[in-house]
C-alpha cells in the first residue's frame, strides 16, 4: 500500500478519534469503523489485482521480447517490446506504488516506468531485468522510455 494511502488512513483515523472523544457517540464508531477498514482494504486489493494483471501480461511476453542494449533503444523503435538488463541508478515515485527507475547498462541510461509496484523491492544499485514497451518520454520528451510490465532483480552472476 502506498504512503499516500497510509497517510489518508492516518488523517481519517485521527479525525474519527477526535470526533468520538468530543461527542462520545458509540453509534458514530459503528458507522465509521467499517469505512476506515475499507480505506485500508480497497488500496490493498487494487494493488494486488494490478500486480496479478502485470504478471499475466509478463508471462505472455516471455520469449517474445527482443533483448536490447540501452544504446539501441531509440525513438524509431517506439511500440516494440524490449527487454533490458542493467543497474538501477535512481528510484522515484515509489511512495505512490508507481515507481520510475533510471537504469544503466554501461552503454546508456533509460527511464523505466511501471504503473504498479514490482513484486521485488527494487533499490538503487540492484541489478534488474526489465521487460516492457518502448515509448516516447512523458510530456513531449524526445527521448525513449520503457513502460515496463516487469522489473525483476537479477542475481549477481546473471547481469
N, C-alpha and C positions, 0 to 999 in steps of 0.2 A: 504494500500500500504506500502511496506517495506521502511525502512530508506534508504536502498541501491538504490531503485528506485527514491526516492526523491532526493538523493544526485546526481544521474546521471542526473536527470532533471535540478537540480540547476547548475551543471557544464555546461551542454549544453546551458542553458538559458544565463549564463554569457558570454560564448563564442559567442553566437549569438549577444548579445548586443555590445560586443567589436568589432565584425566584422562590425556590422551596423554603429556604430559611426566612424569607420575607413574609410569605403567606401561610406556611405550614400546611399546605393543602396536599394531602396524600393522593387524591384523585388526579391532580396535575402530574405527579410522578408516574401513575399508572398509564397515563396517556403518552407522556414524553419518553419514558424509558424505552419502549419498543422503537420509537423514532430514532433515538440515539443508537440503538443496535443496528438499525438499517443504515445509518450514516457510516458505520464501520463495515457492515457485511457487504453492501452493494459494491463499493470500490474493489473489495477483495474478489468478489465473484466476477466482475467485469475484467479485472486483470488476469484472472485465471482463464477465462474464456478467450481473451485476446492472445495469451501465450499459447493455448491449445491450437487456435487457428493458425498462428505463425508456425507452430511445429508441424502441422499438417501440410502447409504450403512448402516448408523447407523439405519435407520428405518427397514432395513431388518434384523438386528441383535437383535432388541428388542425381549426379551423373549427367545432368542436362546443362549445367553451368560451365562456362569456359574459365579456366584459371588465367588470371591476368596479373602482370606486374602493375603496380600503380602508375608507372610512367606510360603504360599502354592504354590507360583509361582516358579517353578523350571525348569531346562533345560529339564527334562523329559516331560514337558507339552508343549514344542515348537510346534506351529501350532494350538493350541487350542485357541478358542475365550474366552475372560475373561472380567470380569467387576470387578473393584476395586473401593474402596472409601477411601479417605484419605485427608491429609492436604499437600498443596504444600509447600515444603521446599526451592526449588530453581527453578528459571526460567532462561533459557539461549536460545540464538538464536532467541529471539522474534523479534529482529530487522530485521530478514530475512523472517518473516512470516512462519517460520518452527520451532516453539518453542519446546524445550526439557524441561521436568519438572522432578523434583525429588519429589516423593510422599511418604509420611509416613502414615501408618495406625495404628501405635502402635505395630504391630507385625514385621515390617520390612520396608525397603525402596526400591523403584524401580524407574528406569529411564523410563519415558514415552516420546515417540516422536510422533509428528503428523506433517504431511507434508503439512499442510495448517493452516492458522490462525483459532483458535477456534471462535465460534460465541460469546462466552463470553470473557470478558477481564480478564484473569486469572492472579492473582498476588500471591506473597509469602504470606502464611497464609490463603489462601482461601481453603474452604472445597470443594472437587471435586469428581465427579463420572467419571471414565474413562472406556470406552468400546473399546476393540481392540483385537489384536492377540499377543500371546506370541511368542517371537522370541529370538534368540541368540543376545547378545550385539554386537554392531558395532565393527569393526576392530579386530575380533578374541577374543573379550572379552568372558570370561567364565561365565558371569552372564546373567540371562534373563532380557529382557526389554519388554515393551509393545509398539507395533506400534499401536497407537490409531486411531480410526475413529471418536471418540467423546471424548471431555473433557468438562464437564459442571460443573458450580458452583452449589453447593447444599445450600439450606437454612440451617441456623444454627441448627435447631432441627432435620434435616434428618440424618446427619452424626453421 
